[in-house]
Amino acid sequence: MNNETNHTPGSTPSGSGEGQVQQAIRHLEEAGHRLEHAEAEERQAAEEVRAAERELEQAEKDRCKDIYFYLDGEREVTDQRELTPNQIIVEYGHKDPATHYLIQIEGGREVNNYKDKGNTIIHMKDDTHYQMISIGPTPVSDGRPKTGVDVFVEGLNAMGYAPELLPGTTDRVYFDYVVPVGKYIGQTVKLGFIVPLDFPLGIPSGPHVSPSIHPVKPENGAHPLHGIHANRFTTDGTDWQYWSRPFSEWNQRKKTVEAYMGHILHLWETQ
């Protein structure tokens, strides 16, 4: 008996050709998937290149862009992305960091204090406001204040305060003030100023404060307890006292309201 399988001449053994076809189809499908994956990776790589190019272009623009900031109320410009408080004091304020330190002001209030942090890196941003604060002695005087108002009010408004004229006067300005530093930090008082007619050439010789903080002690002596006078601001019997505190550095500083208010801040810091 012959057990050999007989095939029709010219035919392919059953299953062999069909398996090859299926295998070829699988290979084709796999190649198609790889091609799709490669095309997706190529599209992603192209998008990443475009994003990197945009980032580089923006970085170049930022690198070349000048930054405008304010020091004691005057606009300054720098092309530096980073500065230290001491650099700002020396290069823009023309003062000695040994006798001055820097604070940042926002909305009329201190938001950063760089005292004893003169080498801290500040990442410079447009429209940031800084003030230089003197750490020298604060003189006192028993001299009488002068009068004046318009530029002073404008500067206070720019700092975020809400000044008002004392009723019946044209030269007396007052506003609410939240003490930002020192012994009385967080306390709300009223500050009043009699502003000279020639401001900013002349300045108030000191603030009027309500309610009273210290006993009246008009004689010369050391701040904060001397040079304290009875109410010179109103005539209606309300509780005010006058602190005679002339700003001795005024002629060496930028003559702005921000610079003067830095002097006032220093008075509170040294209570």
C-alpha positions as CSV (number, residue, x, y, z in Angstrom):
1,M,0.0,0.0,0.0
2,N,1.4,3.4,-1.0
3,N,1.1,5.9,1.9
4,E,2.6,8.8,0.0
5,T,0.3,11.8,-0.5
6,N,-0.6,12.5,-4.0
7,H,-0.7,16.1,-5.1
8,T,-2.2,17.6,-8.2
9,P,0.7,18.6,-10.5
10,G,1.5,22.3,-10.3
11,S,-0.3,22.8,-7.0
12,T,1.1,24.2,-3.6
13,P,0.8,22.0,-0.6
14,S,-2.3,22.9,1.5
15,G,-1.5,25.4,4.3
16,S,2.0,26.3,3.2
17,G,1.0,29.1,0.8
18,E,-1.7,30.4,3.0
19,G,0.7,30.6,6.0
20,Q,3.2,32.6,3.9
21,V,0.5,35.0,2.9
22,Q,-0.6,35.5,6.5
23,Q,3.0,36.0,7.5
24,A,3.5,38.6,4.8
25,I,0.4,40.4,5.8
26,R,1.6,40.5,9.4
27,H,5.0,41.9,8.3
28,L,3.2,44.5,6.2
29,E,1.0,45.6,9.1
30,E,4.0,45.8,11.4
31,A,5.9,47.8,8.9
32,G,2.9,50.1,8.6
33,H,2.7,50.6,12.4
34,R,6.4,51.4,12.6
35,L,6.1,53.9,9.8
36,E,3.1,55.6,11.6
37,H,5.1,55.7,14.8
38,A,8.2,57.1,13.0
39,E,6.0,59.8,11.3
40,A,4.5,60.7,14.7
41,E,7.9,61.0,16.3
42,E,9.0,63.1,13.4
43,R,6.1,65.4,13.8
44,Q,6.7,65.7,17.6
45,A,10.4,66.3,17.0
46,A,9.6,69.1,14.5
47,E,7.2,70.7,17.0
48,E,9.8,70.5,19.7
49,V,12.3,72.2,17.4
50,R,9.8,75.0,16.6
51,A,9.1,75.4,20.4
52,A,12.8,75.6,21.2
53,E,13.3,78.2,18.4
54,R,10.4,80.3,19.8
55,E,11.9,80.0,23.3
56,L,15.3,81.0,22.1
57,E,13.8,84.0,20.2
58,Q,11.9,85.1,23.3
59,A,15.0,84.7,25.5
60,E,17.0,86.8,23.1
61,K,14.3,89.5,23.2
62,D,14.2,89.4,27.0
63,R,18.0,89.5,27.2
64,C,18.0,92.7,25.1
65,K,15.0,94.3,26.8
66,D,15.6,97.2,29.2
67,I,13.9,97.0,32.6
68,Y,12.4,100.2,34.1
69,F,12.1,100.5,37.9
70,Y,11.8,103.3,40.4
71,L,14.2,104.4,43.1
72,D,13.0,107.0,45.6
73,G,10.3,107.8,43.1
74,E,12.5,108.4,40.1
75,R,12.4,106.1,37.1
76,E,15.6,104.2,36.4
77,V,16.6,101.8,33.6
78,T,18.8,98.7,33.6
79,D,19.7,95.9,31.1
80,Q,20.7,93.6,34.0
81,R,18.3,90.7,34.8
82,E,19.7,90.5,38.4
83,L,21.0,93.2,40.8
84,T,21.8,93.3,44.5
85,P,20.4,95.9,46.9
86,N,24.0,97.3,47.3
87,Q,24.4,97.6,43.5
88,I,21.1,99.6,43.3
89,I,22.1,101.8,46.2
90,V,25.6,102.5,44.7
91,E,25.0,102.6,40.9
92,Y,21.6,104.2,40.9
93,G,21.2,106.0,44.2
94,H,24.8,107.1,44.5
95,K,24.9,106.3,48.2
96,D,27.0,104.2,50.5
97,P,25.5,100.8,51.5
98,A,27.3,101.2,54.8
99,T,24.9,104.0,55.7
100,H,21.8,103.0,53.7
101,Y,19.7,99.9,52.9
102,L,17.0,99.1,50.4
103,I,13.3,98.3,50.8
104,Q,10.7,97.5,48.1
105,I,7.4,99.3,48.3
106,E,4.1,98.2,46.7
107,G,0.8,100.1,47.2
108,G,2.5,102.4,49.7
109,R,3.6,99.6,51.9
110,E,6.9,97.7,52.4
111,V,6.9,94.3,50.9
112,N,10.6,93.5,51.0
113,N,13.2,94.7,53.4
114,Y,16.9,94.2,52.4
115,K,18.5,95.5,55.6
116,D,21.6,93.4,56.3
117,K,20.9,91.6,53.0
118,G,22.8,93.9,50.7
119,N,24.2,91.0,48.5
120,T,20.8,89.3,48.0
121,I,20.0,88.7,44.4
122,I,17.0,90.6,43.2
123,H,15.4,89.4,40.0
124,M,14.6,92.7,38.4
125,K,11.1,93.4,37.1
126,D,9.4,96.4,35.4
127,D,7.7,99.0,37.5
128,T,9.1,97.9,40.8
129,H,9.5,100.6,43.4
130,Y,12.4,100.8,45.8
131,Q,13.4,103.3,48.5
132,M,16.8,103.9,50.2
133,I,16.6,104.1,54.0
134,S,19.3,105.9,55.9
135,I,20.7,104.2,59.0
136,G,22.4,107.3,60.3
137,P,21.2,109.3,63.3
138,T,17.9,111.2,63.0
139,P,18.2,114.8,64.1
140,V,15.4,116.6,65.9
141,S,14.5,120.3,65.9
142,D,12.0,122.6,67.6
143,G,11.6,124.8,64.5
144,R,8.2,125.5,63.2
145,P,7.0,123.8,60.0
146,K,6.2,125.7,56.7
147,T,3.3,125.3,54.3
148,G,2.4,123.9,50.8
149,V,0.7,120.8,49.1
150,D,0.0,120.0,45.3
151,V,3.1,118.0,44.4
152,F,3.1,116.3,47.7
153,V,-0.5,115.0,47.3
154,E,0.3,113.8,43.8
155,G,3.2,111.8,45.1
156,L,1.2,110.3,47.9
157,N,-1.5,109.2,45.5
158,A,1.1,107.6,43.2
159,M,2.3,105.6,46.2
160,G,-1.2,104.2,47.0
161,Y,-2.2,106.5,49.8
162,A,-5.5,108.4,50.0
163,P,-4.5,111.9,51.2
164,E,-7.1,114.5,52.0
165,L,-6.8,118.2,52.7
166,L,-7.6,119.2,56.3
167,P,-10.9,121.0,56.1
168,G,-10.6,124.8,55.9
169,T,-6.9,124.6,54.9
170,T,-5.0,124.5,51.6
171,D,-1.7,123.2,52.9
172,R,-2.4,120.5,55.4
173,V,-2.6,116.9,54.2
174,Y,-3.5,113.8,56.2
175,F,-4.1,110.1,55.5
176,D,-4.4,106.7,57.2
177,Y,-1.1,105.0,57.6
178,V,-0.5,101.3,58.6
179,V,2.8,101.3,60.4
180,P,4.9,98.8,58.4
181,V,7.9,98.2,60.7
182,G,9.1,98.7,64.3
183,K,7.5,98.6,67.7
184,Y,4.1,99.8,66.4
185,I,4.0,97.5,63.3
186,G,0.4,96.9,62.1
187,Q,-1.1,99.8,64.0
188,T,-3.1,102.3,62.0
189,V,-2.5,105.9,62.7
190,K,-3.1,109.2,60.9
191,L,-0.2,111.1,59.5
192,G,-0.5,114.8,58.8
193,F,1.9,117.1,57.0
194,I,2.2,120.8,56.5
195,V,3.9,121.0,53.1
196,P,6.0,124.0,52.1
197,L,4.9,126.1,49.1
198,D,8.2,125.3,47.4
199,F,8.1,121.5,47.7
200,P,10.2,119.6,46.6
201,L,12.8,122.3,47.3
202,G,11.5,122.6,50.8
203,I,9.9,119.7,52.8
204,P,7.9,119.2,55.9
205,S,10.1,119.4,59.0
206,G,8.3,116.3,60.4
207,P,5.1,114.4,60.6
208,H,2.0,115.1,62.7
209,V,0.7,111.9,64.3
210,S,-2.8,110.9,65.6
211,P,-3.4,109.5,68.1
212,S,-0.5,110.7,70.3
213,I,2.3,108.1,70.7
214,H,4.7,109.8,73.0
215,P,4.5,112.3,75.9
216,V,5.1,115.9,74.8
217,K,8.8,116.7,75.1
218,P,9.7,119.6,72.8
219,E,13.3,120.0,73.9
220,N,16.1,118.8,71.7
221,G,17.5,115.4,72.3
222,A,17.6,111.9,70.9
223,H,14.9,110.4,68.7
224,P,12.3,109.0,69.4
225,L,11.4,110.7,72.7
226,H,12.6,114.3,72.2
227,G,11.3,116.9,69.8
228,I,7.7,115.9,70.5
229,H,5.3,118.9,70.4
230,A,1.7,119.3,71.3
231,N,-0.9,119.5,68.5
232,R,0.1,121.9,65.7
233,F,-2.0,120.4,63.0
234,T,-5.6,121.2,64.0
235,T,-7.5,123.7,66.1
236,D,-10.5,121.6,67.0
237,G,-9.0,119.8,70.0
238,T,-8.5,116.4,68.3
239,D,-5.6,114.3,69.4
240,W,-2.5,115.1,67.3
241,Q,1.1,115.6,68.2
242,Y,4.0,116.9,66.1
243,W,7.3,115.1,65.7
244,S,10.0,117.6,64.7
245,R,12.2,115.4,62.5
246,P,13.9,117.2,59.6
247,F,15.2,115.1,56.8
248,S,18.9,116.0,56.9
249,E,19.8,114.1,53.7
250,W,17.1,115.8,51.5
251,N,19.6,117.8,49.5
252,Q,21.7,114.7,48.7
253,R,18.7,112.5,47.7
254,K,16.2,112.4,44.9
255,K,13.7,115.1,45.8
256,T,10.5,113.0,45.6
257,V,7.6,112.1,47.9
258,E,8.8,108.5,48.0
259,A,12.2,109.6,49.3
260,Y,10.6,111.6,52.0
261,M,8.2,108.8,53.0
262,G,11.3,106.6,53.3
263,H,12.5,109.0,56.0
264,I,9.1,108.6,57.7
265,L,9.4,104.9,57.6
266,H,12.8,105.1,59.2
267,L,11.2,107.1,62.0
268,W,8.8,104.3,62.8
269,E,11.5,101.6,62.4
270,T,13.6,103.3,65.1
271,Q,10.9,103.8,67.7
